Amino acid sequence: MSVGLLIAGLVVLIGALVQGSVGYGLNLLAGPLLALIDPMLVPVPVLMIACVQAALAVVREHRHTDWRGVGWAMVGRVPGNVLGVLAVSSLPLAQFNVVIGVSVLVCVGLSLLSLKLTPTRPGLVVAGAASGAFGTASSIGGPPIALLYQHSTGPVVRATLGAYFLLASISSVVTLLIAGQVRVEHLGAAAVLLPFMLAGFAVSSPLRKYLRGPRLRYAVLTVASVSAAFLVLRNSF
């Protein structure tokens, strides 16, 4: 194994650890760094291992999955994907990414000011659309959905986001496959990164008990804030 792939594996391990504990974070933490190590690793290999981790999260805490919420979020996800494609094709990508980052930071700020965001049906559709647009354009699609569930219990957050990410990642991989963007080397890279993801997911299991109530909420807000700030800074200079 090359040094580059080893570093990539460690990045995936950390991302999987965060997602396994909080409910999201693999793509937004690993994606930008893997793109620097080897652009071939993004997005196909990352999406493939993200599918596996999402499936494991659902299996581990399946009894707590809010399937109704997942369904309504996916209703918004489909047109959101289209909006993301249109935005990428018609707007400067850096400018659009700054808008995404600022939007997420505003949502976090409102949450801290005691505006209680909850997973209502309209909210889920809007968040799903935002997630689709943000995810398609920048790979950071987790915060809109996660912010709605920040007041839920840890198992509900992790299982519900896992189910949502599973469906969303599969749809993305299928779309890329139809577009002819999935190659044999992508499968090989995903196979190499998979053990690191599994290790990170396994380590996250005992950490879950420490993320309850306010701790989980602030963990969700912290991951969202860091990802949004990184997106703004990366595209502002």
matplotlib code that plots the C-alpha trace (Angstrom):
import matplotlib.pyplot as plt

x = [0.0, 1.4, 1.9, -0.9, -3.4, -2.4, -3.0, -6.3, -7.3, -6.5, -8.6, -11.5, -11.1, -11.4, -14.4, -16.1, -15.5, -17.1, -20.1, -20.5, -20.6, -22.6, -24.5, -22.7, -19.3, -17.6, -18.1, -17.6, -14.4, -12.9, -14.0, -11.9, -8.7, -9.1, -9.4, -6.0, -4.4, -5.8, -8.7, -9.7, -10.8, -13.7, -16.6, -17.1, -15.0, -16.1, -19.8, -19.3, -17.9, -20.5, -23.2, -21.7, -21.3, -24.9, -26.2, -24.3, -25.7, -29.2, -28.6, -27.0, -29.9, -32.7, -35.4, -34.9, -35.1, -37.6, -38.6, -41.4, -38.8, -36.5, -39.3, -40.1, -36.5, -36.0, -39.0, -37.0, -33.7, -34.6, -35.4, -32.5, -30.1, -31.4, -30.9, -27.4, -26.6, -28.1, -26.2, -22.9, -23.5, -24.7, -22.9, -19.3, -18.7, -16.7, -19.4, -22.1, -20.1, -19.8, -23.5, -23.9, -21.5, -23.1, -26.5, -25.4, -23.8, -27.0, -29.0, -26.5, -26.7, -30.5, -30.3, -28.0, -30.5, -33.1, -35.0, -36.0, -35.7, -37.8, -38.3, -41.8, -43.0, -42.4, -39.1, -37.9, -38.8, -37.0, -34.0, -34.0, -33.9, -31.1, -29.2, -29.5, -28.4, -25.5, -24.5, -24.5, -22.5, -20.0, -20.5, -21.6, -25.3, -25.5, -26.0, -29.5, -31.0, -28.9, -29.9, -33.6, -32.8, -30.4, -32.9, -33.6, -31.9, -28.6, -30.0, -32.7, -30.1, -27.7, -30.2, -32.3, -29.3, -27.9, -31.1, -31.2, -27.5, -27.9, -30.7, -29.0, -25.6, -27.1, -28.9, -25.7, -23.7, -26.4, -26.5, -22.7, -22.9, -25.4, -23.3, -20.3, -18.3, -17.7, -14.5, -12.7, -10.1, -12.8, -13.9, -10.3, -9.9, -13.1, -12.0, -8.7, -10.5, -13.3, -11.3, -10.4, -14.1, -15.0, -12.4, -13.6, -17.2, -16.3, -14.4, -17.4, -19.7, -18.4, -18.3, -22.0, -22.9, -21.1, -23.1, -26.5, -28.8, -27.0, -23.7, -25.1, -26.8, -23.5, -21.6, -24.1, -23.8, -20.0, -19.5, -22.0, -20.1, -16.7, -17.7, -19.5, -16.6, -14.1, -16.3, -16.5, -12.7, -11.7, -13.7, -13.0, -9.3]
y = [0.0, 3.4, 6.2, 8.2, 5.5, 4.9, 8.6, 8.4, 5.4, 7.2, 10.2, 7.9, 6.2, 9.6, 10.6, 7.2, 7.6, 11.1, 9.9, 6.8, 8.9, 12.0, 10.7, 12.5, 13.8, 11.2, 12.9, 16.5, 15.6, 13.1, 14.5, 17.6, 15.9, 12.9, 15.2, 16.7, 13.3, 11.8, 13.3, 9.8, 9.0, 11.6, 11.2, 7.5, 5.6, 7.8, 7.4, 3.6, 3.4, 5.9, 3.5, 0.8, 2.9, 4.2, 0.7, -0.3, 2.6, 1.6, -2.0, -1.0, 1.2, 0.4, 0.5, 4.2, 5.2, 7.9, 6.4, 9.0, 11.7, 10.0, 9.7, 13.3, 14.4, 12.2, 14.0, 17.2, 15.5, 14.7, 18.3, 19.4, 17.3, 19.1, 22.5, 21.6, 20.5, 23.8, 25.9, 24.2, 24.7, 28.3, 29.9, 30.2, 27.1, 29.1, 31.7, 29.1, 27.2, 30.4, 30.8, 27.3, 27.8, 31.1, 29.5, 26.7, 29.1, 31.2, 28.0, 27.2, 30.7, 30.6, 27.3, 28.7, 31.6, 29.1, 28.8, 25.2, 23.5, 20.3, 17.7, 18.8, 17.6, 21.0, 21.4, 17.9, 18.6, 22.0, 20.4, 17.6, 20.0, 22.0, 18.8, 17.7, 21.0, 21.4, 17.8, 17.7, 21.0, 20.5, 17.1, 18.8, 17.7, 16.5, 19.7, 20.7, 17.3, 17.0, 20.5, 19.4, 16.4, 18.1, 17.8, 14.1, 11.3, 9.9, 6.7, 8.5, 11.0, 8.3, 5.8, 8.4, 10.1, 6.7, 5.7, 9.0, 8.9, 5.3, 6.2, 9.4, 7.8, 4.9, 7.3, 9.3, 6.1, 4.9, 8.3, 8.3, 4.7, 5.7, 8.6, 6.3, 7.8, 4.6, 2.8, -0.4, 1.6, 3.2, -0.2, -1.1, 2.2, 1.6, -1.9, -0.5, 2.2, -0.1, -1.7, 1.8, 2.8, -0.4, 0.3, 3.9, 2.7, 0.0, 2.5, 4.8, 2.2, 2.7, 6.5, 6.8, 6.6, 9.9, 11.8, 12.3, 15.3, 18.6, 16.9, 15.4, 18.7, 20.6, 17.9, 18.2, 22.0, 21.9, 19.5, 21.7, 24.9, 23.5, 22.2, 25.4, 27.6, 25.4, 25.8, 29.6, 30.0, 27.6, 29.5, 33.0, 33.3]
z = [0.0, -1.0, 1.6, -0.1, 0.2, 3.9, 4.6, 2.8, 4.8, 8.1, 6.9, 6.2, 9.6, 11.4, 9.2, 9.9, 13.6, 13.6, 11.5, 13.6, 16.8, 15.7, 12.7, 9.8, 8.9, 6.7, 3.4, 4.7, 6.6, 4.2, 0.9, 0.7, 2.1, -0.2, -3.2, -2.3, -1.9, -5.1, -7.1, -8.2, -4.7, -5.0, -5.4, -6.4, -3.9, -1.0, -2.0, -2.1, 1.4, 2.6, 1.4, 3.5, 6.6, 6.3, 6.0, 9.1, 11.0, 10.1, 11.1, 14.4, 15.5, 13.1, 15.7, 16.1, 12.4, 11.5, 8.2, 7.7, 8.0, 5.6, 3.1, 3.2, 3.0, -0.1, -1.7, -1.5, -2.3, -6.0, -7.1, -4.9, -6.9, -10.1, -8.4, -7.5, -11.1, -12.4, -9.9, -10.8, -14.5, -14.3, -11.3, -10.3, -8.1, -5.5, -5.2, -4.8, -2.1, -0.1, -0.2, 1.1, 3.9, 5.0, 4.9, 7.2, 9.6, 9.7, 10.6, 13.3, 14.7, 14.8, 16.6, 19.2, 19.6, 20.8, 17.5, 17.8, 14.4, 14.2, 11.6, 10.4, 7.0, 5.2, 7.0, 5.9, 2.3, 2.3, 4.1, 1.7, -1.2, 0.4, 1.1, -2.5, -3.9, -1.4, -1.7, -5.4, -5.7, -2.8, -1.2, 2.0, 2.2, 5.8, 7.8, 6.6, 7.7, 10.8, 12.1, 12.1, 14.3, 16.7, 19.6, 19.0, 20.8, 19.6, 18.2, 16.3, 14.8, 13.8, 12.4, 10.6, 9.0, 8.1, 6.3, 4.5, 3.5, 2.3, -0.1, -1.2, -1.7, -3.7, -5.9, -6.5, -7.4, -9.7, -11.4, -11.9, -13.2, -15.8, -16.8, -17.2, -14.4, -12.4, -13.4, -12.3, -10.4, -8.3, -7.1, -6.2, -4.3, -2.4, -1.5, 0.0, 2.0, 3.3, 6.2, 7.5, 7.4, 9.2, 11.9, 12.4, 12.7, 15.2, 17.4, 17.3, 19.0, 22.6, 22.1, 21.4, 25.1, 25.7, 23.1, 24.6, 25.1, 25.0, 24.1, 21.0, 20.0, 20.4, 18.5, 15.6, 15.6, 15.9, 12.9, 10.8, 11.8, 11.0, 7.6, 6.7, 7.9, 5.9, 2.8, 3.1, 3.8, 1.0, -1.6, -0.4, -1.0]

ax = plt.figure().add_subplot(projection="3d")
ax.plot(x, y, z, "-o")
ax.set_aspect("equal")
plt.show()
